[in-house]
Amino acid sequence: MDFSLTEEQQLMADTFVELMESRAWETYFNECDENKEYPQEWVEALCELGFDRILLPEEHEGLGLGWQELTAVYEALGRMGGPTYVLYQLPGWGTIIREGSEEQKATMLSFLGSGRQMINYAMTEPSAGSNWDDMRTTYTRRDGKIYLNGHKTFQTSGMKVPYMVVMARNSEDMSVYSEFFVDMTKAGITREPLKKLGLCMDSLAEIYFDDVELEEKDFFGTEGGAFKRGVQDFDLERFLVALTNYGQAYCAFEDAAKYANQRIQGKEAIGRTQLIQLKIADMKVAITNMRNMLYEIAWKSDNGLLGRGDCSMAKYYCSHASSMVIDQALQILSGVGITGEHRVQRFYRDIRVDRVSGGTDEMMILAAGRAALKDYR
């Protein structure tokens, strides 16, 4: 099986590499991370090259490409230190095109090329993380309108996005889960920021809905279809998290390997000692395994062969393998890594968050384990 890039795929990846080499982006990333700011300038530059059009069908002015091209671009950006976790919402056109009304699709497509944060999906609540049976956000029909009430938490991009797709239960029949396309400027919505360990270039929020007035046209997809929609679209989210983890690990590995060849102790480079060589070998094995896994999953997706547990497996493995690589990179970099503003510090904080966000390790184990056992029934 050949996972080498085609000439067209390599040219696309090289275009993004050239962008990363065009200026000292790392200084900008450090400023955004320290100030808890979305890197609008960087994302806008990516979108000018068509990043947000990669998975968008051609009939909507997209490139109509697949996961393999997306993987090549994520790899190129991550390897050079790009905070690709801020890009998760940009490739997610499949959900919007499939579920959105014509008005909703037009609203989202108006963001093309801007690099602006536009939408995210609100499911998690204080009492309902992976178990949606405990979800308490409800919608109620009254006097020809629909009223949304509830509390969502840990909402990525929640302080900035102008729209959210909010999952809620029918107050008259709690077995019915539906989603609404909500303009976040509506009366009755309160957003409160949450501090977090890493991924600091994207906001996190508590969001309260107090009798937020909606209309029938604000349903996202069909009434009662939210549960199926949510499960169906987890794969891309988990795959993107795995891609980000791999990219950060690749960058950290290369920083550490270069340093090991340059840092002199006892009249020779520390990379000539077997203890450092063992670390480098373990890191290289992990990088190779992650790359092979991710490109295989991308190929399977593009060929209609994606397995139910593939993306859960990738997220679980890549978060752990990346954690090891980044931790070892910090050990090799030593004082240089833990002082100042070395980017591996940022990766170290970011990677720990990703073992929780987008589905915890424990939920990935359950999903991947059940899928593996099902193959042998």
Legacy VTK file of the C-alpha trace (Angstrom):
# vtk DataFile Version 3.0
C-alpha trace
ASCII
DATASET POLYDATA
POINTS 377 float
0.000 0.000 0.000
1.542 3.285 -1.131
0.923 6.292 1.117
3.452 8.547 -0.580
1.995 11.849 -1.722
1.039 12.388 -5.334
2.671 15.270 -7.166
-0.465 17.383 -6.663
-0.670 16.553 -2.953
3.011 17.377 -2.455
2.607 20.689 -4.266
-0.307 21.561 -1.984
1.670 20.696 1.145
4.686 22.645 -0.139
2.517 25.734 -0.590
1.697 25.714 3.118
5.343 25.027 4.007
6.304 28.145 2.055
3.781 30.140 4.054
5.263 28.863 7.319
8.746 29.838 6.103
7.639 33.277 4.912
7.923 34.960 8.308
8.807 34.317 11.950
5.424 32.877 12.901
6.732 31.435 16.157
6.994 34.896 17.731
3.385 35.531 16.750
2.247 32.169 18.131
3.962 32.844 21.457
2.222 36.209 21.727
-1.174 34.700 20.920
-0.639 31.861 23.389
0.442 34.206 26.178
-2.400 36.652 25.532
-5.020 33.909 25.019
-5.790 35.225 21.534
-6.997 33.428 18.424
-4.253 33.646 15.717
-6.520 35.356 13.198
-3.670 36.617 11.030
-2.241 33.110 10.572
-5.580 31.410 9.946
-6.558 34.079 7.439
-3.290 33.466 5.575
-4.069 29.728 5.487
-7.539 30.366 4.127
-6.133 32.587 1.398
-4.341 29.431 0.236
-7.596 27.479 0.326
-7.264 25.614 3.620
-10.941 26.015 4.495
-11.952 24.736 1.046
-10.096 21.393 1.131
-13.087 19.226 2.114
-15.752 21.567 0.755
-17.481 20.147 -2.370
-16.758 21.874 -5.659
-20.404 22.865 -6.115
-19.953 25.147 -3.101
-16.725 26.685 -4.452
-14.565 24.218 -2.582
-11.660 22.038 -3.701
-13.591 18.793 -3.233
-10.568 16.925 -1.867
-10.310 14.268 0.827
-8.749 13.324 4.123
-5.420 12.444 2.489
-4.892 16.004 1.290
-6.058 17.336 4.649
-3.580 15.041 6.410
-0.709 16.240 4.223
-1.491 19.878 5.009
-1.956 19.263 8.753
1.362 17.396 8.802
3.158 20.243 7.028
1.729 22.888 9.366
2.197 20.894 12.568
5.755 19.892 11.750
6.628 23.586 11.569
4.978 24.502 14.862
1.573 25.682 13.669
-1.212 25.540 16.315
-3.479 23.398 14.148
-5.948 22.842 16.987
-7.479 26.235 16.186
-8.438 24.912 12.742
-10.805 22.097 13.765
-13.996 23.868 12.718
-12.748 24.882 9.255
-12.764 21.469 7.490
-16.137 20.428 8.959
-18.277 21.318 5.959
-19.740 17.837 5.620
-22.006 18.345 8.621
-23.170 21.802 7.535
-23.851 20.784 3.932
-25.674 17.607 4.989
-27.735 18.957 7.886
-28.083 22.700 7.356
-30.991 24.509 5.754
-30.266 26.640 2.700
-30.250 29.728 4.914
-27.895 28.125 7.436
-25.533 26.923 4.710
-25.458 30.369 3.123
-24.627 31.925 6.495
-21.700 29.574 7.051
-20.406 29.767 3.484
-20.209 33.543 3.833
-17.210 32.970 6.146
-15.155 31.275 3.401
-11.675 32.717 3.091
-11.993 34.941 6.143
-10.226 32.732 8.679
-12.742 33.879 11.276
-14.158 31.517 13.852
-17.699 30.748 12.781
-19.349 27.823 14.558
-19.023 25.040 17.070
-21.242 22.349 18.551
-22.592 22.560 22.105
-23.281 19.186 23.688
-21.356 18.866 26.957
-23.050 19.902 30.211
-21.969 19.865 33.864
-23.989 16.680 34.397
-23.625 15.226 30.895
-20.258 14.577 29.330
-20.062 11.300 27.453
-23.439 10.185 28.817
-26.150 12.187 27.098
-28.882 10.534 29.176
-28.157 13.166 31.828
-28.459 16.136 29.456
-30.756 18.792 30.945
-30.864 21.507 28.279
-34.397 21.557 26.877
-36.531 23.238 24.252
-40.216 24.034 24.650
-42.774 25.130 22.077
-44.882 28.045 23.269
-47.087 30.552 21.409
-45.653 29.643 18.014
-42.037 29.962 19.153
-39.413 27.629 20.607
-37.637 28.478 23.854
-34.218 27.092 24.739
-33.117 26.699 28.358
-30.022 25.109 29.814
-26.319 25.252 30.567
-23.447 24.037 28.382
-19.868 23.776 29.584
-16.325 23.257 28.243
-17.363 24.801 24.930
-14.359 25.183 22.649
-14.322 28.554 20.847
-17.356 29.388 22.965
-16.393 32.988 23.718
-15.896 33.989 20.102
-18.025 32.000 17.651
-21.037 33.926 16.277
-23.076 30.734 15.864
-23.446 27.484 17.755
-25.303 24.265 17.074
-26.885 23.494 20.440
-28.171 20.059 21.388
-31.279 19.964 23.580
-34.082 17.611 24.597
-37.773 18.098 23.988
-39.231 19.115 27.369
-42.428 17.212 26.539
-40.600 14.038 25.455
-37.088 13.759 26.860
-36.266 10.863 24.529
-36.145 13.333 21.628
-32.751 14.979 21.084
-32.621 17.840 18.588
-30.168 20.544 17.584
-30.622 24.239 16.877
-28.600 26.681 14.819
-28.291 29.546 17.298
-27.226 33.125 16.653
-25.121 33.838 19.733
-26.182 37.496 19.861
-29.726 36.511 20.867
-31.207 37.737 24.125
-30.940 35.284 27.004
-27.456 33.963 26.172
-24.624 34.440 28.673
-21.029 33.384 28.025
-18.390 33.074 30.725
-14.717 32.255 29.999
-12.949 29.246 31.481
-9.223 29.091 32.163
-7.378 26.020 30.887
-3.958 24.394 30.967
-3.214 24.517 27.254
-4.700 25.121 23.803
-4.701 28.760 24.869
-5.140 30.270 21.400
-8.757 29.125 21.429
-11.325 30.128 24.021
-13.304 27.873 26.340
-16.636 28.862 27.822
-19.595 28.163 30.024
-22.760 29.098 28.143
-26.181 29.719 29.685
-29.457 29.777 27.742
-32.346 31.492 29.504
-35.572 31.373 27.499
-33.700 31.996 24.242
-36.355 32.523 21.584
-36.019 30.415 18.434
-38.189 29.483 15.481
-38.962 26.234 13.666
-36.502 27.228 10.936
-33.703 27.189 13.505
-33.674 23.394 13.792
-30.340 22.056 12.585
-31.190 18.905 10.689
-34.397 17.080 11.502
-36.117 17.203 14.866
-35.055 14.163 16.858
-31.969 13.544 14.717
-29.323 15.037 16.995
-28.059 11.838 18.587
-27.434 10.128 15.254
-25.829 13.282 13.837
-23.495 13.674 16.783
-22.231 10.097 16.702
-21.800 10.212 12.924
-19.544 13.265 13.009
-17.270 12.329 15.907
-14.838 10.600 13.543
-13.568 13.756 11.849
-13.171 15.573 15.166
-11.141 12.729 16.663
-9.045 12.402 13.525
-8.200 16.114 13.543
-7.130 15.942 17.193
-4.867 12.993 16.346
-3.384 14.931 13.415
-2.635 17.897 15.658
-0.979 15.674 18.264
1.165 14.020 15.599
2.218 17.371 14.141
3.237 18.755 17.523
5.186 15.588 18.308
6.948 15.698 14.928
7.984 19.305 15.546
9.200 18.537 19.065
11.147 15.507 17.824
12.969 17.492 15.163
13.782 20.292 17.604
15.213 17.744 20.040
17.176 15.808 17.402
18.797 18.978 16.042
19.675 20.099 19.566
21.154 16.687 20.421
23.540 17.041 17.482
24.536 20.588 18.456
24.762 20.525 22.254
28.319 19.745 23.372
29.045 18.191 26.762
32.306 16.451 27.621
33.763 17.492 24.250
31.118 15.694 22.182
27.515 16.144 21.123
25.020 14.687 23.599
23.480 12.833 20.655
26.513 10.530 20.650
25.574 9.101 24.048
23.472 5.943 24.139
20.970 7.324 26.649
20.033 10.125 24.258
20.066 7.739 21.289
17.549 5.513 23.081
15.217 8.466 23.552
15.614 9.496 19.915
14.944 5.932 18.740
11.767 5.630 20.821
10.577 9.001 19.566
11.260 8.111 15.927
9.348 4.830 16.258
6.351 6.681 17.703
6.443 9.346 14.963
6.585 6.655 12.277
3.719 4.687 13.814
1.524 7.771 14.094
2.189 8.804 10.514
1.444 5.351 9.133
-1.766 5.070 11.162
-3.066 8.494 10.164
-2.351 8.156 6.455
-3.951 4.709 6.421
-7.083 6.055 8.118
-7.183 8.977 5.680
-6.914 6.555 2.754
-9.643 4.342 4.216
-11.945 7.337 4.655
-11.397 8.531 1.089
-12.147 5.024 -0.200
-15.250 4.404 1.912
-13.506 1.851 4.134
-13.309 3.743 7.438
-13.927 1.437 10.381
-16.127 2.399 13.293
-13.288 2.455 15.814
-10.482 3.745 13.587
-10.579 7.404 14.620
-11.060 6.595 18.308
-8.005 4.348 18.099
-6.019 7.103 16.390
-6.969 9.734 18.952
-6.108 7.425 21.851
-2.802 6.235 20.416
-1.618 9.578 19.065
-2.364 11.465 22.278
-0.274 8.993 24.275
2.519 8.582 21.725
2.741 12.357 21.295
2.872 12.864 25.053
5.862 10.540 25.242
7.647 12.219 22.336
7.086 15.738 23.652
8.106 14.773 27.192
11.331 13.203 25.914
11.974 16.247 23.733
11.804 18.464 26.818
14.215 16.119 28.599
16.724 16.349 25.751
16.340 20.124 25.467
16.754 20.299 29.253
17.241 23.863 30.509
16.677 25.339 27.061
13.301 23.628 26.880
11.917 24.571 30.268
13.006 28.217 30.318
12.255 31.101 28.005
9.598 30.619 25.350
10.573 27.379 23.623
7.631 26.062 21.619
7.923 22.556 23.061
6.696 24.025 26.364
3.510 25.010 24.578
3.150 21.563 23.032
3.598 19.987 26.474
0.639 21.929 27.857
-1.475 21.467 24.753
-1.020 17.722 24.465
-2.205 17.099 28.015
-5.501 18.844 27.312
-6.124 16.663 24.262
-6.270 13.510 26.361
-9.490 14.970 27.755
-10.948 17.182 25.015
-12.803 15.700 22.062
-13.469 12.556 24.082
-11.435 11.285 27.034
-8.884 8.475 26.804
-11.344 6.249 28.605
-14.112 6.826 26.051
-11.677 6.255 23.172
-10.667 2.939 24.734
-14.304 1.869 25.006
-15.086 2.880 21.425
-11.977 1.298 19.923
-12.203 -1.826 22.083
-15.836 -2.508 21.265
-15.191 -1.991 17.561
-12.243 -4.403 17.630
-14.234 -7.107 19.429
-17.136 -6.713 17.002
-14.844 -7.838 14.165
-14.582 -11.271 15.782
-18.187 -12.003 16.681
LINES 1 378
377 0 1 2 3 4 5 6 7 8 9 10 11 12 13 14 15 16 17 18 19 20 21 22 23 24 25 26 27 28 29 30 31 32 33 34 35 36 37 38 39 40 41 42 43 44 45 46 47 48 49 50 51 52 53 54 55 56 57 58 59 60 61 62 63 64 65 66 67 68 69 70 71 72 73 74 75 76 77 78 79 80 81 82 83 84 85 86 87 88 89 90 91 92 93 94 95 96 97 98 99 100 101 102 103 104 105 106 107 108 109 110 111 112 113 114 115 116 117 118 119 120 121 122 123 124 125 126 127 128 129 130 131 132 133 134 135 136 137 138 139 140 141 142 143 144 145 146 147 148 149 150 151 152 153 154 155 156 157 158 159 160 161 162 163 164 165 166 167 168 169 170 171 172 173 174 175 176 177 178 179 180 181 182 183 184 185 186 187 188 189 190 191 192 193 194 195 196 197 198 199 200 201 202 203 204 205 206 207 208 209 210 211 212 213 214 215 216 217 218 219 220 221 222 223 224 225 226 227 228 229 230 231 232 233 234 235 236 237 238 239 240 241 242 243 244 245 246 247 248 249 250 251 252 253 254 255 256 257 258 259 260 261 262 263 264 265 266 267 268 269 270 271 272 273 274 275 276 277 278 279 280 281 282 283 284 285 286 287 288 289 290 291 292 293 294 295 296 297 298 299 300 301 302 303 304 305 306 307 308 309 310 311 312 313 314 315 316 317 318 319 320 321 322 323 324 325 326 327 328 329 330 331 332 333 334 335 336 337 338 339 340 341 342 343 344 345 346 347 348 349 350 351 352 353 354 355 356 357 358 359 360 361 362 363 364 365 366 367 368 369 370 371 372 373 374 375 376
